[in-house]
Amino acid sequence: MLKQIQKFWQDKEITLLDRTQENSSAIKTISDFFEQNYPLKITSSQKSSHYNLVLIHDLDYYAKEDNKDKTDAYYSSQTEVVQNMTVEGVMHKSGTVVKSALVNAVKELTIKAILESEDFSPLNTEINLDDFIFYKYYPESNQTLEFTSHETNFKIQPITSNYDDPFFLNDLLIERNDRLTTDVEYILLDKQSENYYAVSKTTLKPLPAPSLYEAATNQKGTLAYRGKDARNKYLAGLINLNYFYQHDQLFYNVGMIGNGMQNKEPVASVIRKIECLNNKNLSQLLNVQQLLQSMDVVWVRFKNLTVLPFPIKLMNEYIRKNQNNEKR
């Protein structure tokens, strides 16, 4: 992923902007970090450019009594690509940088630049989502977004509720037995079958194979699932991308990339249900493998798979940018 990001920025310049007006030493430390570790063109300045990494304070800083008269330095722009990052998040109290936070900030700036260019090829060159259209409803703005793509070019746009299809009444509220609900996370249209699919969380979470507990006991607490064969035997369904059918219903879940598992139930992988809404072509099943490709990326969640298709991340960024511009 880092090589892809570096390639994307090789002919572009990023401005490092200090909006706190009090952290020149931090700016220098951050600049030195990038210069020594990543071949990116990052220049510190008091004037913004088209691509900007902006240093600000977190909200806790402004909540302190001594700082209540200060103005939040959060920066947004209608014409520039901006990623804010907090001093508290990217700098240790010792004065050294939090490496993962800085790399993640550049990654987020890259995503916003991709959103502007409407081309995801810098991060995904082999994924083809031409057969799908994604929809997501945003209650705060009472708006539904549509994501369409052709090869690596994509378009995100708001849609109206003036659709003949009943599933688009009231901005993607799904009608079930004369009741309206917004419990779906997103909707997928398979253009080949003309079927709509609603995707939503369930209360189900996968567990390790029962035999793992016996194996762990026999090995006196050592990691019984260490090694590829053992992981496939004991952790199938907990790692990587998985799907299964139950009572003609399709489910999927996304676990950690295949070297372990979450060891606490609250953060365990959630199983999601894919429910067909209209059954226009029952003989043609959803291309699950193609859908799962859209989650087999490591740039949405840093160094891990994403539990929702990456178009949802781009749609979230689109709506967030528009909301920031409206507040401004």
C-alpha positions as CSV (number, residue, x, y, z in Angstrom):
1,M,0.0,0.0,0.0
2,L,2.8,2.4,0.9
3,K,4.4,1.9,-2.5
4,Q,1.1,2.7,-4.2
5,I,0.7,5.9,-2.1
6,Q,4.3,7.0,-2.9
7,K,3.8,6.4,-6.6
8,F,0.6,8.5,-6.5
9,W,2.3,11.5,-4.9
10,Q,5.6,11.3,-6.9
11,D,4.5,14.2,-9.2
12,K,2.5,16.1,-6.6
13,E,3.4,18.3,-3.6
14,I,1.8,18.3,-0.2
15,T,1.8,21.4,2.1
16,L,2.3,20.8,5.8
17,L,0.2,23.6,7.4
18,D,0.4,24.6,11.1
19,R,-3.0,26.0,12.2
20,T,-2.1,25.9,15.9
21,Q,0.5,28.7,15.3
22,E,2.5,27.3,18.2
23,N,4.1,24.0,17.1
24,S,7.0,24.9,14.8
25,S,9.1,22.2,16.4
26,A,6.5,19.6,15.8
27,I,6.2,20.7,12.1
28,K,10.0,20.3,11.7
29,T,9.9,16.9,13.4
30,I,7.1,15.7,11.1
31,S,8.9,17.1,8.0
32,D,12.1,15.4,9.0
33,F,10.2,12.1,9.5
34,F,8.8,12.1,6.0
35,E,12.1,13.2,4.4
36,Q,14.0,10.4,6.1
37,N,11.4,7.6,5.6
38,Y,9.2,8.3,2.6
39,P,10.1,10.0,-0.7
40,L,7.1,12.4,-0.6
41,K,7.3,16.1,-1.6
42,I,6.1,17.6,1.7
43,T,6.8,21.3,2.3
44,S,5.9,23.2,5.5
45,S,4.2,26.6,4.9
46,Q,1.8,29.1,6.5
47,K,-0.1,29.2,3.2
48,S,-2.3,26.4,2.0
49,S,-1.9,24.7,-1.4
50,H,-4.1,22.3,-3.3
51,Y,-3.1,19.2,-1.1
52,N,-2.7,19.9,2.6
53,L,-1.8,18.1,5.8
54,V,-3.1,20.4,8.5
55,L,-1.9,20.4,12.1
56,I,-4.6,21.3,14.7
57,H,-5.5,20.5,18.3
58,D,-8.0,17.9,19.4
59,L,-11.3,18.8,21.0
60,D,-10.0,18.0,24.5
61,Y,-7.5,20.8,24.1
62,Y,-10.3,23.4,23.6
63,A,-12.3,21.9,26.5
64,K,-9.6,22.9,29.0
65,E,-10.3,26.1,31.0
66,D,-7.2,27.9,29.8
67,N,-8.1,27.3,26.1
68,K,-11.9,28.0,26.1
69,D,-11.4,31.4,24.5
70,K,-9.4,29.9,21.6
71,T,-11.0,29.1,18.2
72,D,-11.0,25.6,16.9
73,A,-8.4,25.5,14.1
74,Y,-10.1,22.7,12.1
75,Y,-9.6,23.5,8.4
76,S,-11.9,22.8,5.5
77,S,-12.0,24.0,1.9
78,Q,-14.3,23.7,-1.1
79,T,-11.4,23.8,-3.6
80,E,-8.5,22.2,-1.7
81,V,-7.9,18.6,-0.6
82,V,-7.4,18.7,3.2
83,Q,-6.5,16.2,5.9
84,N,-6.5,17.5,9.4
85,M,-4.4,15.8,12.0
86,T,-4.1,16.6,15.7
87,V,-0.9,17.4,17.5
88,E,-2.0,15.1,20.3
89,G,-2.6,12.3,17.8
90,V,0.6,12.5,15.7
91,M,3.2,13.5,18.4
92,H,4.3,11.7,21.5
93,K,4.7,13.8,24.7
94,S,8.4,13.0,24.4
95,G,8.4,15.0,21.1
96,T,8.8,12.0,18.7
97,V,6.3,11.2,16.0
98,V,3.6,8.6,16.1
99,K,4.6,6.9,12.9
100,S,1.4,5.0,12.2
101,A,-0.7,8.2,12.7
102,L,1.3,10.1,10.2
103,V,1.2,7.4,7.6
104,N,-2.5,7.1,8.2
105,A,-2.9,10.8,7.7
106,V,-1.2,10.6,4.3
107,K,-3.4,7.6,3.4
108,E,-6.5,9.6,4.2
109,L,-5.3,12.5,2.2
110,T,-4.7,10.1,-0.7
111,I,-8.3,8.8,-0.5
112,K,-9.6,12.4,-0.6
113,A,-7.4,13.1,-3.7
114,I,-8.8,10.0,-5.3
115,L,-12.4,11.2,-4.5
116,E,-11.6,14.4,-6.3
117,S,-10.1,12.7,-9.4
118,E,-12.9,10.1,-9.5
119,D,-10.4,7.4,-10.3
120,F,-9.5,4.6,-7.8
121,S,-6.7,3.1,-10.0
122,P,-3.9,4.5,-7.7
123,L,-5.0,2.1,-5.0
124,N,-6.9,-0.6,-6.9
125,T,-6.0,-1.6,-10.4
126,E,-7.5,-5.1,-10.6
127,I,-10.9,-4.6,-9.0
128,N,-13.9,-4.4,-11.4
129,L,-17.2,-3.3,-9.9
130,D,-18.9,-2.5,-13.2
131,D,-21.8,-4.9,-12.6
132,F,-22.7,-3.2,-9.3
133,I,-24.3,0.1,-8.2
134,F,-24.0,1.0,-4.5
135,Y,-26.5,3.1,-2.5
136,K,-26.3,4.5,1.0
137,Y,-28.7,6.6,2.9
138,Y,-27.4,9.4,5.2
139,P,-30.1,10.3,7.8
140,E,-28.3,13.5,9.0
141,S,-28.6,15.1,5.6
142,N,-31.6,13.1,4.5
143,Q,-29.8,12.2,1.4
144,T,-29.1,9.0,-0.6
145,L,-25.8,8.7,-2.5
146,E,-25.2,6.5,-5.6
147,F,-21.9,5.0,-6.6
148,T,-21.3,3.8,-10.1
149,S,-18.1,2.8,-11.8
150,H,-16.6,1.9,-15.2
151,E,-13.3,0.1,-14.8
152,T,-11.4,2.3,-12.3
153,N,-13.4,5.5,-13.0
154,F,-16.3,6.2,-10.7
155,K,-19.0,8.7,-10.0
156,I,-20.8,9.6,-6.7
157,Q,-24.0,11.6,-6.9
158,P,-27.1,12.3,-4.8
159,I,-30.3,10.7,-6.1
160,T,-33.8,11.9,-5.7
161,S,-36.7,9.8,-4.4
162,N,-38.6,10.0,-7.7
163,Y,-38.0,6.4,-8.6
164,D,-40.6,3.9,-9.8
165,D,-38.9,1.2,-7.8
166,P,-40.6,0.9,-4.4
167,F,-37.3,0.4,-2.6
168,F,-36.3,4.0,-3.3
169,L,-39.3,5.6,-1.7
170,N,-38.4,8.1,1.0
171,D,-34.7,8.2,0.2
172,L,-33.9,4.5,0.4
173,L,-36.2,3.6,3.3
174,I,-37.0,-0.1,2.7
175,E,-40.6,-1.0,2.8
176,R,-41.4,-4.2,4.8
177,N,-45.0,-5.2,5.5
178,D,-46.2,-1.6,5.3
179,R,-43.4,-0.5,7.8
180,L,-40.4,1.7,6.9
181,T,-37.0,1.0,8.4
182,T,-33.5,2.3,7.9
183,D,-31.7,-0.6,9.4
184,V,-29.7,-1.4,6.3
185,E,-26.1,-0.3,6.0
186,Y,-26.1,-0.1,2.2
187,I,-28.0,-1.4,-0.8
188,L,-26.5,-3.1,-3.8
189,L,-27.9,-3.3,-7.3
190,D,-26.7,-6.2,-9.4
191,K,-27.1,-4.8,-12.9
192,Q,-26.9,-8.3,-14.5
193,S,-29.9,-9.7,-12.7
194,E,-31.6,-6.4,-11.8
195,N,-31.9,-7.5,-8.2
196,Y,-31.5,-5.2,-5.3
197,Y,-29.8,-6.4,-2.1
198,A,-30.0,-4.9,1.3
199,V,-27.0,-5.4,3.5
200,S,-27.3,-5.2,7.3
201,K,-25.6,-6.3,10.5
202,T,-26.9,-9.3,12.4
203,T,-26.3,-10.1,16.1
204,L,-24.2,-13.1,15.0
205,K,-20.4,-13.5,15.5
206,P,-18.2,-16.4,14.5
207,L,-16.4,-18.5,17.1
208,P,-13.3,-20.7,16.8
209,A,-13.9,-24.4,16.2
210,P,-14.6,-26.2,19.5
211,S,-11.6,-28.4,18.9
212,L,-9.4,-25.4,19.3
213,Y,-10.0,-25.3,23.0
214,E,-9.0,-28.9,23.4
215,A,-5.9,-28.3,21.3
216,A,-5.0,-25.3,23.4
217,T,-5.3,-27.3,26.6
218,N,-3.2,-30.1,25.3
219,Q,-0.5,-27.7,24.2
220,K,-0.5,-26.0,27.7
221,G,-1.5,-22.5,26.6
222,T,0.7,-22.2,23.5
223,L,-0.9,-20.8,20.3
224,A,-2.6,-23.9,18.9
225,Y,-3.6,-22.0,15.8
226,R,-0.1,-21.0,14.9
227,G,0.7,-21.9,11.3
228,K,-1.4,-21.8,8.1
229,D,-2.8,-25.3,8.4
230,A,-3.8,-24.8,12.0
231,R,-5.5,-21.5,11.3
232,N,-7.5,-23.1,8.5
233,K,-8.5,-25.9,10.8
234,Y,-9.5,-23.9,13.9
235,L,-10.2,-20.3,12.7
236,A,-12.1,-20.8,9.4
237,G,-14.7,-18.1,9.4
238,L,-12.8,-15.8,11.8
239,I,-10.0,-14.7,9.5
240,N,-10.0,-13.1,6.1
241,L,-13.2,-12.9,4.0
242,N,-15.9,-15.5,4.4
243,Y,-19.4,-16.1,3.2
244,F,-22.0,-18.8,3.6
245,Y,-25.6,-19.7,2.8
246,Q,-28.2,-20.7,5.4
247,H,-31.8,-21.4,4.6
248,D,-31.3,-19.8,1.2
249,Q,-30.0,-16.6,2.9
250,L,-26.6,-15.2,2.1
251,F,-24.2,-14.0,4.9
252,Y,-20.7,-12.7,5.0
253,N,-18.1,-11.5,7.5
254,V,-14.6,-10.0,7.4
255,G,-12.0,-11.0,9.9
256,M,-8.4,-10.1,10.5
257,I,-5.9,-10.8,7.8
258,G,-4.9,-14.5,8.3
259,N,-2.5,-14.5,11.2
260,G,-4.7,-14.4,14.2
261,M,-8.1,-13.4,15.6
262,Q,-9.7,-10.8,17.9
263,N,-9.6,-12.2,21.4
264,K,-12.5,-10.2,22.9
265,E,-16.2,-10.6,21.9
266,P,-17.1,-6.9,21.7
267,V,-14.6,-6.4,18.9
268,A,-15.1,-9.7,17.1
269,S,-16.1,-9.9,13.5
270,V,-19.8,-9.2,12.9
271,I,-21.7,-11.4,10.4
272,R,-23.7,-9.4,7.9
273,K,-26.8,-10.5,6.0
274,I,-27.3,-9.9,2.2
275,E,-31.0,-9.9,1.6
276,C,-32.5,-9.9,-1.9
277,L,-35.4,-7.4,-2.1
278,N,-37.2,-8.0,-5.3
279,N,-36.1,-11.4,-6.9
280,K,-36.4,-10.3,-10.5
281,N,-34.2,-13.2,-11.7
282,L,-34.1,-16.0,-9.1
283,S,-31.9,-18.2,-11.4
284,Q,-29.0,-15.7,-11.3
285,L,-27.1,-15.6,-8.0
286,L,-25.2,-12.6,-6.7
287,N,-21.6,-12.6,-7.7
288,V,-20.3,-12.9,-4.1
289,Q,-16.6,-13.2,-5.1
290,Q,-16.8,-9.9,-7.0
291,L,-18.5,-8.2,-4.1
292,L,-15.9,-9.5,-1.6
293,Q,-13.1,-8.1,-3.8
294,S,-14.3,-4.6,-2.9
295,M,-13.5,-5.4,0.8
296,D,-10.2,-7.1,0.0
297,V,-8.3,-3.9,0.4
298,V,-6.0,-2.5,3.1
299,W,-6.3,1.2,2.5
300,V,-9.7,1.8,4.1
301,R,-8.7,0.4,7.5
302,F,-5.0,0.8,7.9
303,K,-3.2,-2.6,7.3
304,N,-6.5,-4.5,7.6
305,L,-9.4,-5.5,5.5
306,T,-12.6,-3.4,5.4
307,V,-15.9,-4.8,6.6
308,L,-17.9,-2.7,4.0
309,P,-17.1,-2.3,0.3
310,F,-14.6,0.5,-0.4
311,P,-17.1,2.5,-2.4
312,I,-18.9,3.1,1.0
313,K,-15.7,4.7,2.3
314,L,-15.6,7.1,-0.7
315,M,-19.3,7.9,-0.3
316,N,-18.7,8.7,3.4
317,E,-15.9,11.0,2.5
318,Y,-18.1,12.7,-0.2
319,I,-20.9,13.4,2.3
320,R,-18.4,14.5,5.0
321,K,-16.8,17.0,2.6
322,N,-20.2,18.4,1.6
323,Q,-21.3,18.7,5.2
324,N,-18.1,20.6,6.2
325,N,-18.6,23.0,3.2
326,E,-22.2,23.7,4.2
327,K,-21.2,24.4,7.9
328,R,-18.5,26.8,6.5
